[in-house]
Amino acid sequence: MRRLAILLALLAAGPVLADSNRPAAPLAYSQLPDATQEARAKALMETLRCLVCQGQSIADSDAEMAGDMRALVRERIAKGEQPAAIRSYLIQRYGDYVTYDPPLSWVTAPLWIAPLLLLIIGLLLARRLFRKGAE
């Protein structure tokens, strides 16, 4: 019983250890002085997925990694780099999962094809049920 209590205490302490004690990146929570650059950075950040939260963009996430990614985007935008180049860099570094719009490839084909197949199957089932009801 005592071992179980210790194990549960260790499991409960896991989320406390998720973030480090280091300070946030300089541009993680502050905007760029140039409003045009900040708008481009914000638009790009909305299209990038937080790798920790997975359901949020890096613009919306409070995860430490999302803050680091926001800072990286703002730093590169401030240096004059184009959003498409920054996006390509992040995809190269973290994989296609970092984007909400993965490109069509053999790996992502099921993501694109599955909704179409489910729709076709649903239409065929509905058609069959309506025909049986009309008879």
Disulfide bonds with the S-S distance in Angstrom:
none
